[in-house]
Amino acid sequence: MTTSILYVEDELFLGKIVKETLEDQGFEVIWETDGARVMNRFNSFNPDICVIDIMLPNIDGYSLCRQIRGLHQNIPIIFLTAKTATADLVKGFESGGTDYIRKPFSIEELIVRIKNQLNLKSSNGIPPADNREIKIGTFTLFPSRYELHSPTGIIKLSQRDQQVLCMLCANINRVTDRRELLLSVWGDDSFFNSRNLDVYIRKLRTYLSVDPSIEIQTIKGKGYLFITG
């Protein structure tokens, strides 16, 4: 089956080169240059993965990512950007991005990252989820449904939320090694993915904060201690 890519880039020369190269590699590519037209293309194209520049006409990449996440929790989204500040990197992950490539980049790197994201999506970065329920204090995690049932309602989890939380749950009251977590979920332990992990840990702490018996402690130089009840 051909992998379909929604590619959003307003630099015409770069966009043409990337599109043609990806197609030569066997991908199906829909290329859009205007942020305002992206959601219509997304809905009609139903891609397997999105590759989105951050600086776009009319609607920026961060906003597009949040809109896509509202429709599809688990699709991989790779950001392309010339921005270099760490705050921009964190903002990209917080908006729902799953990977981040700085410009200028090589096509070979982009292809490797696309394949890595698709592999992570298919494997979930953890053993395949079944219909089991995982009790976490007053919460119940349903991995196959990407849902965390809390005392106040249902929290819809992203793929990354679930991957990180499932690894923590596998080590309740034991330290989860940070590097092992990065390798299992992201496939490498680069600085960028490390910052991405920080974002997801903060999100999970917020989700779980209504139960004071649950705590995700940072163990400096080692990883995270997940304490429940």
Secondary structure, DSSP 8 states (H G I E B T S, - for coil): ---EEEEE---HHHHHHHHHHHHHTT-EEEEE--GGGHHHHHHHH--SEEEEESS-SSS-HHHHHHHHHHH-SS--EEEEE----HHHHHHHHHTT-SEEEESS--HHHHHHHHHHHHHHHHHTTSS---S--EEETTEEEEGGGTEEEETTEEEE--HHHHHHHHHHHTTTTSEEEHHHHHHHHTSS--HHHHHHHHHHHHHHHHHHTTSTT-EEEEETTTEEEEE--
